[in-house]
Amino acid sequence: MGGSAAKVVFILFITLAITMPRLEAGIAEFDDFLNAQAEEAHEIAVESYVPTPEFVTTVHLSQENSKRRGLRDSNTPSS
């Protein structure tokens, strides 16, 4: 019985070893339009990258604080 399970595992392994290289079947061939879109997206990503996360955090927190102050002022009861 143990030999048949080993045979099944061996056949499964061989099948995967043969199938895996075939999965690349030219999927990454793009036309010029998609290549241009990819290059444009890459350029936008590089331009929008901020190397100092402290700056991004400071800007975000200042915007959030101004929003909260506006909410707090509008919810105060008038005397």
N, C-alpha and C positions, 0 to 999 in steps of 0.2 A: 504494500500500500504506500509506503513512504517513497518508493521509487517513482510511482506515477505522479505524485505531487511535485517531485523534483523535475520530472519531465515537463510538466505544465509550466512551472516557473521558468525553466530553461527556454521553452518555446516562446513564452511571453517576452522574455528578455531579448531573444534573437529578433522577434518581431519588432519590438521597440527600437532596437539597434539599427534595423534596416529602415524603419519608418522615419525616425527623427531627422536624418539628413534630407529626406524628401520633402519635409514640411516647408523648406525655404523656397520652393517652387516659384521664384521670381515675383514675390509679393511686393518687394520694395521698388518696383519699377513705376515711377511716377511720370506724369506728363509735365510739360513746361509750366502750365498754369499752377499746378500744385507745388512745384519747386519754387516758383516766384512767391507764392503765398507763404511758404515755409521760410524763405529768406526774409521776407518783410516782417513776419512774426518774430523771427529771431532778432532782427534789428530793433524792433519796438521793445522787446524784452531787455535787450542790452542797454538801450537808452533809458528805460524806466528803472533800472536797477539802482538802488541806493546802498552804497557800501557801509554806511553807518546806521545801524538799527536804532541807535539812540535818537537820531534825528526823526526817524519815522514815528517812534514812540512819542516823542515830544509833540509833534504835530497832531497826532491822533488824540492824545490826552487833552491838548488845548482845545480841540474841536469838541470833544465830549464834554469838557467842563463848561464851555460856553452854552452848550445845549441844555445841560442840567440847570445852570443858573436861570436860563430863560423859563424852564418848566417850574422851578421853585418860585420864581417871582410871580408867575401867573396863577399859582395855586394858593398864594397867601390870602387869607381872608382880609377884606377891607374893613377898617375900623371906622 
